[in-house]
Amino acid sequence: MPAPETSAGMAELVRKYRQDPVFFVEHALGHKTWTKQREILRSIAAYEKTAVRSSHGVSKTYTAAEATVWFLNCIPNSKVITTAPTFSQIKMLLWSEINAIYATSRIRLQGKCLTTEIQTEDGDHYAYGFSTDKPARAEGWHAPAILFIFDEAKGLPQWLWDSARGAMTGGLCRWLAISTTDGVQVGEEFYKIFNSPASDWNRIHISAFDSPYVTGERFRSLDISDPRRPDDFSICYTDPAEVVIQIANPAYIENGRRDWGEDSVLYQTKVLGDIVDAGADSIIKVSQVNAMFANAQREDFDATGAVEIGVDVARGGTDDVVMFKRKGLKVLGSKTLTPGALPERAKLVFVADEVERFACYEKEDPIKVDDTGVGGGVTDILQDRGYNVIPVNFGGEANDPDRYPSAASEMWFEIGRIIQDISCPEDSRLAAELVNRKSKGLDHKGRRVVEGKEDYKKRHGSKSPDAADAFLLTFYDPKTLGSGVFVVQSDVEVL
């Protein structure tokens, strides 16, 4: 397409670009759009502040990238400041999309698009991306026109919200705060936006059920048959089956329902886009698990301490053998085995061999094995081989029987107090099992009780929480190790 200055007809197009970001996205960039995408873009044009809470997989970051390109290219003397909790989110998600837009646009766009910055000939007219874990440029936020984009806004610190709010003092100011909802904590800014009746944000909600691949809505685009006549175009519609993009579809929804259950916090957040950090009977919050995974990205995480291993042994059927290894509060790795239809003795030897490999043949490191049922056979084999094996019975007596009726209840509620201080690589299965286990309240002695495994399995299609059990064993310090307390209890206030 010709540049605006080479065609008289482009003057009217440029005016429409400035007024309507949807028209810019469809005409100038050549993108296909759908209802919620258009709602976000038009909200940015019409309202000072727009907040979007969404499920996973609904093109929210892609839409934020389109908004970045529209504002910088269509609003004179403008700046766009984008941020996210981590540099990888900025570089690999939002700015990856921005770079792709610059590479495929129908029209020539302003400036030079770099990894996380768009530079123009005017040094005060730019777009810039930074993260709060590497705040290299968090100043100079003033311009005749400015757009702030907070991607994954749920994880951004209070000082950043305050800084952006202080810059919304004059001229054309716009602010887009957009985030998935798993892990939104009560009291944080993003939570308050959607839970305060007095909120002055235009609030948009996107569920996986809004996706065109679920509703059947056709994508809209503008066809320009002659590049020499960009003002001569027609509206086109494309069936979802003909558009290959990675957004939520019925399979994603069904997998979430099957794996998590419709009453699960994970289903309500990742599929429905609701703000639910924990249910009334939750033991571990989504935000706590997210914090644990985030700790794995910290180069300065303190991993001092002994190496210990936890092993949950499959009891048959669809159960898995899962093992975790930690050093101090840092998870070093995990392994999952599916023994299959091996004869019982062969299965036990197979599992023992794999535990040996996982332990790197270090015989002094404690290996805590769920000793219930077939786990006792693995314990016997490893002990015969000279390993420091500690059998643990989930139904056995707790270290603190005045507070918990069983070791299982003690493990769950104690890990629930300190899990955010652990470092563990992201593990979707572990996350689901940790946040989905529920409390049964108090027993007749006033002790906290975790729901039984059979109750959990009934809610999750007979799936056993094998990963969570192995994880708990890894961090549990049974009386047989001498201290008689939970592994980090001495470092955390006891409730």
C-alpha positions in Angstrom: 0.0 0.0 0.0 1.2 3.5 -0.7 2.4 5.7 2.2 -0.2 8.2 3.5 1.5 11.2 1.9 1.4 9.7 -1.6 -2.4 9.5 -1.9 -5.0 12.1 -1.3 -7.4 9.4 -0.3 -5.1 8.3 2.5 -5.8 11.5 4.4 -9.3 10.3 5.2 -8.0 6.9 6.1 -5.4 8.4 8.5 -8.2 10.3 10.2 -10.2 7.1 10.6 -7.1 5.3 11.9 -6.8 7.9 14.7 -10.4 7.7 15.6 -10.9 4.0 15.4 -8.2 1.5 16.4 -10.3 -1.4 15.1 -10.3 0.1 11.6 -6.5 0.6 11.9 -6.0 -3.0 12.9 -8.2 -4.4 10.2 -7.2 -2.0 7.4 -3.7 -0.9 8.0 -2.4 -4.0 9.7 -4.5 -6.5 7.7 -5.7 -8.4 10.8 -8.8 -10.5 11.4 -10.7 -9.5 14.5 -13.4 -10.8 16.8 -15.9 -9.3 19.2 -13.8 -9.1 22.4 -10.7 -8.0 20.6 -12.7 -5.1 19.1 -14.3 -4.3 22.5 -10.8 -3.9 24.1 -9.5 -1.7 21.3 -12.5 0.6 21.2 -12.5 0.9 25.0 -8.9 2.2 24.8 -10.0 4.9 22.4 -13.1 5.9 24.4 -12.1 5.5 28.0 -9.1 6.7 30.0 -8.7 3.4 31.8 -9.5 -0.1 30.6 -9.1 -3.3 32.6 -9.5 -6.7 31.2 -9.7 -10.0 33.2 -9.6 -13.1 31.1 -9.2 -16.8 30.8 -6.1 -18.2 29.2 -5.9 -18.3 25.4 -8.1 -15.4 24.3 -5.5 -13.2 22.4 -5.3 -10.6 25.2 -1.5 -10.1 24.7 -1.9 -9.9 20.9 -4.6 -7.3 21.3 -2.3 -5.3 23.6 0.3 -5.4 20.9 -2.1 -4.1 18.4 -3.0 -1.3 20.8 0.7 -0.4 21.2 1.2 -0.1 17.4 -2.0 1.8 16.9 -1.3 4.4 19.6 2.3 5.1 18.6 1.5 5.3 14.8 -1.8 7.2 14.9 -1.5 9.6 17.9 0.9 12.4 17.4 3.7 13.1 19.9 2.8 9.9 21.8 4.6 7.4 24.0 3.7 3.9 24.9 5.0 2.4 28.1 4.5 -1.4 28.4 5.4 -3.5 31.4 4.9 -7.0 32.9 6.2 -8.8 35.9 9.2 -10.5 34.2 11.5 -9.7 31.3 10.7 -13.0 29.6 7.0 -12.0 29.5 7.8 -8.7 28.0 10.3 -10.0 25.4 8.8 -13.4 24.5 5.1 -12.5 24.7 4.0 -8.9 24.2 7.0 -7.6 22.3 7.3 -10.7 20.2 3.8 -9.9 18.9 4.7 -6.2 18.4 7.7 -7.2 16.3 5.6 -9.6 14.2 3.1 -6.8 13.6 5.9 -4.6 12.3 7.1 -7.3 10.0 3.7 -8.0 8.4 1.9 -4.7 8.4 0.2 -3.6 5.1 1.4 0.0 5.6 4.8 1.4 6.5 4.8 1.9 10.2 6.8 4.6 12.1 10.2 4.0 13.5 12.4 1.0 14.0 11.1 -1.9 16.0 13.8 -3.5 18.2 13.5 -6.3 20.8 11.6 -4.3 23.4 11.5 -0.8 21.9 10.3 1.2 18.9 12.6 4.1 18.1 11.5 7.0 15.9 13.4 10.1 14.6 11.8 12.1 17.4 13.6 11.0 20.6 10.5 11.8 22.7 8.2 9.7 20.5 8.6 6.0 21.2 7.3 2.7 22.6 9.2 1.0 25.3 8.9 -2.3 27.3 10.4 -3.1 30.6 9.7 -5.5 33.5 9.5 -5.0 37.2 12.2 -7.6 37.8 14.5 -5.5 35.6 13.2 -1.9 35.9 15.8 -0.3 33.7 13.7 2.6 32.6 10.8 3.5 34.9 11.0 7.3 34.6 10.1 10.2 32.3 6.5 9.1 32.0 5.1 12.3 30.6 4.0 13.2 27.1 1.2 15.1 25.3 -0.2 11.6 24.6 0.7 8.5 26.6 -0.6 4.9 26.8 0.4 2.6 29.6 0.0 -1.2 29.0 0.2 -3.4 32.1 0.4 -7.0 30.8 -0.3 -9.7 33.4 -1.2 -6.8 35.7 -2.0 -9.1 38.6 1.7 -9.5 39.3 2.8 -5.9 39.3 3.9 -4.1 42.4 2.1 -1.2 44.0 4.8 1.4 43.2 4.2 0.9 39.5 0.5 1.5 39.7 1.2 4.6 41.8 3.8 5.8 39.2 1.4 5.4 36.3 -1.4 7.0 38.2 0.8 10.0 38.9 1.5 10.4 35.1 -2.2 10.5 34.2 -2.3 14.3 34.8 -3.0 15.9 31.4 -3.2 15.5 27.7 -4.4 12.3 26.1 -3.8 9.6 28.7 -4.8 6.0 28.3 -4.2 2.9 30.5 -4.8 -0.7 29.7 -4.4 -3.3 32.5 -4.9 -6.8 31.3 -4.4 -10.1 33.0 -5.4 -13.7 33.4 -7.0 -14.3 36.8 -5.3 -17.3 38.3 -3.5 -16.1 41.4 -5.1 -12.6 41.7 -4.8 -11.8 45.4 -7.4 -10.1 47.5 -6.4 -6.5 48.1 -4.0 -6.0 45.2 -4.8 -3.3 42.6 -6.1 -5.6 39.9 -8.4 -7.3 42.4 -9.7 -3.9 43.6 -10.5 -2.8 40.0 -13.0 -5.6 39.6 -14.3 -5.8 43.1 -14.8 -2.1 44.0 -18.3 -0.6 43.1 -16.6 2.8 42.9 -14.0 1.7 40.3 -13.5 4.2 37.5 -12.1 1.7 35.1 -14.1 0.4 32.1 -14.0 -3.3 32.9 -14.1 -6.1 30.4 -14.4 -9.9 31.1 -13.4 -12.6 28.6 -14.2 -16.2 29.2 -12.9 -19.2 27.1 -16.6 -19.6 26.2 -16.4 -16.2 24.4 -13.9 -17.6 21.9 -15.0 -17.8 18.2 -14.0 -21.4 18.3 -16.7 -21.9 20.9 -19.4 -19.4 19.8 -18.9 -20.0 16.1 -18.5 -16.2 15.5 -16.8 -15.4 12.2 -13.6 -13.4 12.1 -13.9 -10.0 10.4 -11.4 -8.4 8.1 -11.1 -5.8 5.4 -10.1 -6.9 1.9 -8.2 -4.4 -0.4 -8.3 -5.8 -3.9 -6.0 -3.1 -5.4 -3.1 -1.9 -3.3 -3.1 1.3 -5.3 -6.6 2.1 -4.1 -6.4 1.5 -0.3 -9.6 3.6 0.2 -11.5 1.0 -1.8 -12.1 -2.0 0.4 -14.8 -4.5 1.4 -15.7 -6.3 4.6 -15.0 -10.0 4.7 -15.9 -12.7 7.2 -14.1 -16.0 7.8 -15.3 -19.1 9.6 -13.2 -20.1 12.6 -12.4 -23.4 11.0 -10.5 -21.5 8.3 -8.4 -19.5 10.8 -5.5 -21.1 12.5 -4.6 -19.2 15.7 -3.9 -20.4 19.2 -6.9 -19.4 21.2 -9.3 -21.3 23.5 -11.5 -23.9 21.9 -14.0 -26.6 23.1 -11.1 -29.1 23.6 -9.4 -26.6 26.0 -12.6 -26.2 28.0 -13.3 -29.9 28.1 -9.7 -30.7 29.2 -10.0 -28.2 32.0 -13.4 -29.6 33.1 -12.0 -33.1 33.0 -8.6 -32.4 34.7 -9.7 -29.8 37.3 -13.4 -30.1 37.7 -15.9 -27.3 37.2 -15.8 -26.4 40.9 -12.0 -26.1 40.9 -10.3 -22.7 41.3 -8.2 -23.6 38.3 -11.3 -24.1 36.1 -12.9 -20.9 37.3 -9.8 -18.9 36.6 -8.1 -20.5 33.6 -11.4 -21.3 31.7 -14.0 -18.8 33.1 -11.6 -15.9 33.7 -13.1 -15.3 37.2 -11.1 -13.8 40.0 -10.9 -16.7 42.6 -7.6 -17.2 44.4 -9.0 -19.8 46.8 -12.3 -21.3 47.7 -13.7 -21.4 51.2 -12.4 -24.9 51.7 -9.0 -24.4 49.9 -5.8 -25.3 51.7 -3.3 -23.8 49.2 -4.0 -20.7 47.1 -3.2 -20.4 43.4 -1.2 -17.3 44.1 1.0 -19.3 46.5 1.7 -21.9 43.9 2.5 -19.2 41.3 4.9 -17.6 43.8 6.7 -20.9 44.2 7.1 -21.3 40.5 8.3 -17.7 40.2 11.0 -18.4 42.8 12.5 -20.9 40.4 13.5 -18.0 38.1 15.4 -16.3 40.9 19.2 -16.6 40.5 19.7 -15.5 44.1 17.3 -18.1 45.7 18.9 -19.6 48.8 19.2 -23.4 48.3 21.3 -24.2 51.4 20.4 -27.3 53.2 20.4 -31.1 52.9 19.3 -33.1 49.9 16.1 -35.1 50.5 13.8 -37.2 48.3 10.1 -38.0 48.5 8.6 -41.0 46.6 4.9 -41.8 46.2 4.5 -45.4 44.9 1.7 -46.3 42.6 -0.9 -48.7 44.0 -2.0 -49.9 40.5 -4.6 -48.8 38.0 -4.0 -45.3 36.6 -1.7 -44.3 39.5 1.8 -43.2 38.8 5.0 -43.4 40.8 6.2 -39.8 41.4 9.4 -38.6 43.1 10.8 -35.2 44.0 14.2 -34.1 45.1 15.0 -30.9 47.0 18.0 -29.2 48.5 16.9 -26.9 51.3 13.8 -25.2 50.0 14.7 -25.6 46.3 13.2 -28.4 44.2 16.0 -29.9 42.1 13.9 -32.1 39.9 11.1 -34.7 39.7 10.4 -38.0 37.9 7.2 -39.7 37.0 6.9 -43.4 36.2 4.1 -45.5 34.9 5.0 -49.1 35.8 2.2 -50.5 33.7 1.3 -54.2 33.8 4.5 -55.5 35.2 4.3 -58.4 37.7 4.2 -57.2 41.3 7.8 -58.1 42.2 9.2 -56.9 38.9 7.4 -53.6 39.4 8.9 -53.1 42.8 12.4 -53.8 41.6 11.8 -51.5 38.6 10.7 -48.6 40.9 13.6 -49.2 43.3 16.1 -49.1 40.4 14.6 -45.8 39.2 14.7 -44.3 42.7 18.4 -45.3 43.0 19.1 -43.5 39.7 17.1 -40.4 40.8 19.1 -40.4 44.1 22.3 -40.5 42.0 23.2 -43.5 44.2 23.8 -41.3 47.2 23.0 -43.7 50.0 23.1 -41.2 52.9 20.4 -38.8 51.6 17.0 -39.4 53.2 14.5 -41.0 50.9 11.0 -40.7 52.3 8.7 -43.3 50.8 4.9 -43.6 51.2 5.0 -47.0 53.0 1.3 -47.7 52.7 0.5 -50.8 50.7 3.0 -51.6 47.8 5.2 -48.8 48.9 6.4 -51.0 51.7 8.0 -53.4 49.2 10.0 -50.5 47.7 11.1 -49.5 51.2 12.4 -53.0 51.9 14.4 -53.3 48.6 16.1 -49.9 49.1 16.9 -50.6 52.7 18.4 -54.0 51.7 20.6 -52.0 49.3 21.8 -49.8 52.1 19.8 -46.6 51.4 18.7 -44.2 54.1 15.0 -44.9 53.6 12.3 -43.4 55.9 8.9 -45.1 55.6 6.0 -42.6 56.0 2.4 -43.5 56.6 0.0 -40.8 55.5 -2.6 -42.1 57.8 -0.2 -42.4 60.7 0.1 -40.1 63.7 1.1 -36.5 63.1 4.1 -34.9 64.6 1.7 -32.6 66.4 -1.3 -34.7 67.3 -3.0 -31.9 69.2 -3.4 -29.9 66.0 -3.7 -32.6 63.3 -5.4 -36.1 63.4 -3.0 -37.6 60.9 0.4 -37.1 59.1 -1.5 -36.4 55.9 -3.4 -33.5 57.4 -0.3 -32.2 59.0 1.6 -32.3 55.7 -1.1 -30.4 53.8 -1.8 -27.6 56.2 1.9 -27.1 57.1 3.0 -26.9 53.5 0.1 -24.6 52.8 1.7 -22.1 55.2 5.1 -22.0 53.6 4.8 -23.1 50.0 5.2 -19.6 48.6 8.8 -19.7 50.1 9.7 -22.8 48.1 11.4 -22.8 44.7 10.0 -25.3 42.2 10.1 -25.4 38.3 6.6 -24.9 36.8 4.6 -28.1 36.8 1.0 -28.0 35.7 0.0 -31.3 37.2 1.5 -30.5 40.6 -0.2 -27.1 40.6 -3.6 -28.7 39.9 -3.2 -31.3 42.6 -2.0 -28.8 45.2 -4.8 -26.2 44.7 -7.6 -28.8 44.3 -7.1 -30.6 47.6 -9.7 -29.4 50.1 -10.1 -29.0 53.8 -12.8 -30.8 55.7 -12.8 -28.3 58.5 -12.2 -29.3 62.1 -12.8 -32.7 63.8 -14.5 -33.1 67.2 -11.2 -32.2 68.9 -10.8 -29.0 67.0 -8.0 -30.3 64.7 -7.7 -29.4 61.0 -8.5 -32.2 58.6 -7.7 -32.7 55.0 -10.2 -34.4 52.8 -9.6 -38.1 52.2 -7.9 -39.2 49.0 -11.0 -41.1 47.9 -13.1 -38.0 48.1 -10.5 -36.2 46.0 -10.5 -38.9 43.4 -14.3 -38.9 43.2 -14.1 -35.2 42.2 -11.3 -35.8 39.7 -12.3 -38.9 37.8 -10.4 -41.4 39.9 -7.1 -39.6 39.4 -4.8 -39.9 42.4 -2.8 -36.8 43.6 0.4 -38.7 43.2 2.6 -35.6 42.3 1.3 -33.7 45.3 1.9 -36.6 47.7 5.5 -37.0 46.5 6.0 -33.3 46.8 4.7 -33.3 50.4 6.9 -36.2 51.3 9.9 -34.4 50.1 9.3 -31.5 52.5 8.0 -33.5 55.4 10.2 -34.2 58.4 8.7 -37.1 60.2 9.7 -38.0 63.8 12.0 -40.7 62.6 14.4 -38.1 61.3 14.8 -36.9 64.9 13.4 -33.4 64.9 9.7 -34.4 65.1 8.6 -31.2 63.3 7.8 -30.1 59.8 10.9 -29.3 57.8 10.5 -25.5 57.9 8.3 -25.1 60.9 11.1 -23.5 63.0 11.4 -20.7 60.4 7.7 -19.9 60.1 5.3 -18.6 62.6 2.9 -21.3 63.8 -0.7 -20.3 63.5 
